[in-house]
Amino acid sequence: DAGVTQSPTHLIKTRGQQVTLRCSPKSGHDTVSWYQQALGQGPQFIFQYYEEEERQRGNFPDRFSGHQFPNYSSELNVNALLLGDSALYLCASSLFGTEEYNEQFFGPGTRLTVL
Amino acid sequence: AQSVSQHNHHVILSEAASLELGCNYSYGGTVNLFWYVQYPGQHLQLLLKYFSGDPLVKGIKGFEAEFIKSKFSFNLRKPSVQWSDTAEYFCAVNERFSGGYNKLIFGAGTRLAVHP
């Protein structure tokens, strides 16, 4: 049973550039959430996708956008990168409408460094 | 909005010592509570969860947590830690929205170092 996978593992960008991170949910899951984990902090919710639509959004600027595809995989896009965007970006999946939906399964994350 | 407080940012213990990590949340309604662990170089893994029922929940690797509704607390415990428990521990609570959607609110984490 494949867990949540993310790519790439590491990424180095410079300020002002754009980045796309990818996530494949756990087999059987249909909901994808993205979190940002800055160094020394807990993960912070960015947004959640279900049925290819953004359903909830955390306190992140519009530079952060996403997409969900018909196969439930998802992308996180960040435009006009700032130094403060350096973090571990976590993808989590769950199955909407079930008790399991309340529990999210996390991927290994993508470490983004902005220089 | 929900918030989660973890009282200890860094804890250092010797093997076989007992562990208790504090966690308090702010929401007074129905909550789902979680403890996640992040071992060095690994992804977040669920240690245990509380949805309803017995407030004392057992998790993996000998961990347990007690939900005390009157204190808004969900403290993590282990009677005897091992060197392999060295990791970062995160308490989290589910915040629910209309339409049945939710998100996890995490505490800042507690970094545990266990010395042999």
Interface residues (C-beta under 8 A of the other chain):
Chain A: S33 Y35 G40 Q41 G42 P43 Q44 F45 Q48 Y50 R55 Q56 G58 L90 A92 F96 G97 E99 Y101 N102 E103 Q104 F105 F106 G107 P108 G109
Chain B: V4 N32 F34 Y36 Q42 H43 L44 Q45 L46 K49 F51 F90 A92 N94 F97 G99 G100 Y101 N102 K103 L104 I105 F106 G107 A108 G109
